[in-house]
Amino acid sequence: MPKTLPSPVRYLRLGGWLLFLMTFLYLYFFRSNVLTSELRGAMSASIVTGYVAYLLIGCVRGFTLIPSTSLVLLAIPIFPPLPLFALTLAGILISSMSIYYFSESLHLNDAFQGKHGARVKKLKEILQGNSTIIIFTWSLFPLFPTDLICYVCGVLRIDFRKFIVAVLLGEGTICGFYIFLGSYMMQLLHATNVP
């Protein structure tokens, strides 16, 4: 049985996460130009700085439940497609792993088991039997927040390897589609606007 954290430490982690969430959501919804201009500024200073800034945002984005595609769509005009795809996958990997293990450190499993024991058991059975297909499909579908399935898998202790492979395949497919199609469409737009 894992050692539970004392309540003040757990509440401090939860409070820190909520503060981060509120700050990031405020910037995303009310000051999205700040995120875009910071990425552009970092990119103009150095391509490496731009890549690092994008990766850092991608790594922490998952805690806000904002889809990775939102960040991708902001970055398509800024970065070349191959590095953008690689950085997006790295951000998804780090973010998904963090969410998976973060849900355990908050002991959300205890809370869910206490309030919804029968539902949790049924959901765990469903996910254990078909976890790769369910997680892949969930991650692939743009209207489902992949970060939510990461929390659920972390809470239910779904096999980590199956979980991370399915998330990377699903998110990689949809993000790759957006990145490469978006870059191609931008090239077409630039080609038609050049005299």
ZILINLIN-V796486 format. One record per backbone hydrogen bond with DSSP energy under -0.5 kcal/mol. CO is the residue of the C=O (numbers start at 0). NH is the residue of the N-H. E is the energy in kcal/mol with one decimal. If there is no record, write none. Layout:
co=CO nh=NH e=E
co=CO nh=NH e=E
//
This chain:
co=5 nh=8 e=-0.6
co=5 nh=9 e=-2.1
co=6 nh=10 e=-2.9
co=7 nh=11 e=-2.1
co=8 nh=12 e=-2.3
co=9 nh=13 e=-2.4
co=10 nh=14 e=-2.7
co=11 nh=15 e=-2.5
co=12 nh=16 e=-2.4
co=13 nh=17 e=-2.5
co=14 nh=18 e=-2.4
co=15 nh=19 e=-2.4
co=16 nh=20 e=-2.7
co=17 nh=21 e=-2.7
co=18 nh=22 e=-2.3
co=19 nh=23 e=-2.8
co=20 nh=24 e=-2.7
co=21 nh=25 e=-2.2
co=22 nh=26 e=-2.4
co=23 nh=27 e=-2.7
co=24 nh=28 e=-2.8
co=25 nh=29 e=-2.7
co=25 nh=30 e=-0.8
co=26 nh=30 e=-1.0
co=30 nh=33 e=-1.8
co=30 nh=34 e=-1.0
co=31 nh=35 e=-2.3
co=32 nh=36 e=-2.8
co=33 nh=37 e=-2.4
co=34 nh=38 e=-2.2
co=35 nh=39 e=-2.6
co=36 nh=40 e=-2.8
co=37 nh=41 e=-2.7
co=38 nh=42 e=-2.4
co=39 nh=43 e=-2.4
co=40 nh=44 e=-1.7
co=41 nh=45 e=-2.1
co=41 nh=49 e=-0.7
co=45 nh=49 e=-2.3
co=46 nh=50 e=-2.3
co=47 nh=51 e=-2.7
co=48 nh=52 e=-2.6
co=49 nh=53 e=-2.4
co=50 nh=54 e=-2.5
co=51 nh=55 e=-2.6
co=52 nh=56 e=-2.3
co=53 nh=57 e=-2.6
co=54 nh=58 e=-2.1
co=55 nh=59 e=-1.7
co=56 nh=60 e=-1.7
co=57 nh=61 e=-0.5
co=59 nh=62 e=-1.3
co=60 nh=63 e=-2.0
co=60 nh=65 e=-0.9
co=61 nh=64 e=-1.1
co=66 nh=69 e=-1.1
co=66 nh=70 e=-0.9
co=67 nh=71 e=-2.3
co=68 nh=72 e=-2.8
co=69 nh=73 e=-1.6
co=70 nh=74 e=-1.5
co=71 nh=75 e=-1.8
co=74 nh=77 e=-1.5
co=74 nh=78 e=-2.4
co=79 nh=83 e=-2.0
co=80 nh=84 e=-2.7
co=81 nh=85 e=-2.4
co=82 nh=86 e=-2.8
co=83 nh=87 e=-2.4
co=84 nh=88 e=-2.5
co=85 nh=89 e=-2.2
co=86 nh=90 e=-2.6
co=87 nh=91 e=-2.6
co=88 nh=92 e=-2.6
co=89 nh=93 e=-2.5
co=90 nh=94 e=-2.8
co=91 nh=95 e=-3.0
co=92 nh=96 e=-2.3
co=93 nh=97 e=-2.4
co=94 nh=98 e=-2.6
co=95 nh=99 e=-2.5
co=96 nh=100 e=-2.4
co=97 nh=101 e=-2.8
co=98 nh=102 e=-2.3
co=99 nh=103 e=-0.7
co=100 nh=104 e=-1.8
co=101 nh=105 e=-1.4
co=102 nh=107 e=-1.7
co=103 nh=106 e=-1.3
co=106 nh=109 e=-0.5
co=106 nh=110 e=-1.2
co=107 nh=111 e=-2.9
co=108 nh=112 e=-3.0
co=109 nh=113 e=-2.1
co=110 nh=114 e=-1.9
co=111 nh=115 e=-3.1
co=112 nh=116 e=-0.7
co=115 nh=119 e=-2.8
co=116 nh=120 e=-2.1
co=117 nh=121 e=-2.2
co=118 nh=122 e=-2.9
co=119 nh=123 e=-2.6
co=120 nh=124 e=-2.2
co=121 nh=125 e=-2.3
co=122 nh=126 e=-2.7
co=123 nh=127 e=-2.9
co=124 nh=128 e=-1.8
co=125 nh=129 e=-1.8
co=126 nh=130 e=-0.9
co=129 nh=133 e=-2.5
co=130 nh=134 e=-2.8
co=131 nh=135 e=-2.4
co=132 nh=136 e=-2.6
co=133 nh=137 e=-2.6
co=134 nh=138 e=-2.7
co=135 nh=139 e=-2.0
co=136 nh=140 e=-1.8
co=139 nh=141 e=-0.5
co=140 nh=143 e=-1.4
co=142 nh=144 e=-0.5
co=143 nh=145 e=-0.7
co=144 nh=147 e=-1.1
co=144 nh=148 e=-1.0
co=145 nh=149 e=-1.7
co=146 nh=150 e=-2.0
co=147 nh=151 e=-2.4
co=148 nh=152 e=-2.8
co=149 nh=153 e=-2.2
co=150 nh=154 e=-2.7
co=151 nh=155 e=-2.8
co=152 nh=156 e=-0.7
co=152 nh=157 e=-2.1
co=158 nh=162 e=-2.4
co=159 nh=163 e=-3.0
co=160 nh=164 e=-2.1
co=161 nh=165 e=-2.2
co=162 nh=166 e=-2.3
co=163 nh=167 e=-2.4
co=164 nh=168 e=-2.5
co=165 nh=169 e=-2.5
co=166 nh=170 e=-3.0
co=167 nh=171 e=-2.0
co=168 nh=172 e=-1.9
co=169 nh=173 e=-2.1
co=170 nh=174 e=-2.9
co=171 nh=175 e=-2.2
co=172 nh=176 e=-2.2
co=173 nh=177 e=-2.2
co=174 nh=178 e=-3.1
co=175 nh=179 e=-2.7
co=176 nh=180 e=-2.1
co=177 nh=181 e=-2.3
co=178 nh=182 e=-2.5
co=179 nh=183 e=-2.0
co=180 nh=184 e=-2.7
co=181 nh=185 e=-2.2
co=182 nh=186 e=-2.1
co=183 nh=187 e=-2.2
co=184 nh=188 e=-2.3
co=185 nh=189 e=-2.5
co=186 nh=190 e=-2.4
co=187 nh=191 e=-2.1
co=188 nh=192 e=-1.3
co=189 nh=193 e=-0.8
//
